[in-house]
Amino acid sequence: MKKPLMSLAALSLIGLAFMPGNDKDKKKWDVSDPGGSYKEVEVDTREGTWMNLDLSPDGKEIVFDMLGDIFTIPVAGGEAKLLQGGLAFEVQPRYSPDGKRISYTSDKGGGDNIWTMKTDGSDAKQITKENFRLLNNAVWTPDGQYLIARKHFSSTRSLGAGELWMYHTTGGDGLQLTKKKNEQQDAGEPCVSPDGRYVYYSEDFYPGGYFQYNKDPNNQIYIIRRYDREKGEIEEIAGGGGGAVRPQVSHDGKWLAFVKRVREKSVLFVRNLATGEERPIYDKLSKDQQEAWAIFGVYTNFAWTSDNSAVIIWAEGKLWKINVTTYKAEEIPFHVKAKHRIYDALRFQQDVTPEKFTAKAIRDAVTSPDGKTLVFNAAGYLWKKDLPGGTPVRLTTGSDFEFYPSFSPSGAEIVFASWNDEQTGAICKVSAKGGAPVKLSVDKGIFQKPSYSPDGKMIVFLKEDGNDHQG
């Protein structure tokens, strides 16, 4: 019995009923509460991975991120206090110049944007509202009125490149400061000079003009550049062998701390901005990401102490205070207790080895000399079908993979190449009616495209190196 046909009007009503936006009861997606089953795990640790940090302007507290949450501890170390937690990914905290607010990167609004909060974790506000060109690595201007961040641009080939944009703390569309030089070489990690005139940042300057997978970190990948907000000019500040990343200017504006690769080590350097003198002060950093796409930064955020005598930085799971004169490293202990929800992954049942399936493509199709039969490869074997409307059936009874069928001039036989992971390849033939294959070759190898000579007495094929061989 035929099913009744629906009218066009009825179909239109059904379509409207299922259009997004017409369902008033549809719950808006919440990054912090996606729904579904989960388990809660507790973290109790005195070490952490890839921790961005900053030091409060009064020098009393360190703010840092761990596993997508933001914490504070006293500058001497101690028990960590949670400021921002939950399922949202929240990282890269930075104190405002007056010490009243903290900026950070969060995906709580649906994508990576810049937020601020009070130093006790309250009054969280989303500053930027990008929904495609996402933002991270924000830093404050000295007047506390603006935030400068890295905006991410993806491309068709790679994870893309970055530009620096400036936003007022009340929000808005932002002002572009730098322009990406191409679609694949990154830039980011901004830092503003104490007088607000210069913005230091790192940029991929590896030769070639595009992202490469075999970059030499002891050559030069990244360099540190400086954007002049008064003149709109950009100049190179640090680079050379081992590159230069994650610039951080001292509070007096005289020194630039940054990370450089020295052979297999990532090393913390300081540079005298007046003389250009550079010297290493700590060689036990964790590995930087110069060879990779470092969308969130090539190394983690770090900070100078207020008297410019030391740098506080994360390395090898710990927080360290590095004296820039004596090079002495002092551990700053911390203790984090946190809870995290681990949601069960959404999975669908997949039958990866069905007994029967429909082949979606054929290869190496050839027609018999009389035009009545088609032979082709599908799912690793040779098949034949009568033309035009026959049903395909297996040509051989063999178990090896079969490729490149070719009819003999008479159409009575078919020659083809086979492959077996243990015995390697071979040249075989079989009756055009089908049956057990007969192996013709003796040597092992990779055989391709066998073909009969016009008189049917010889077979020509390709073997291994692509040179023609005659059999």
Disulfide bonds with the S-S distance in Angstrom:
none
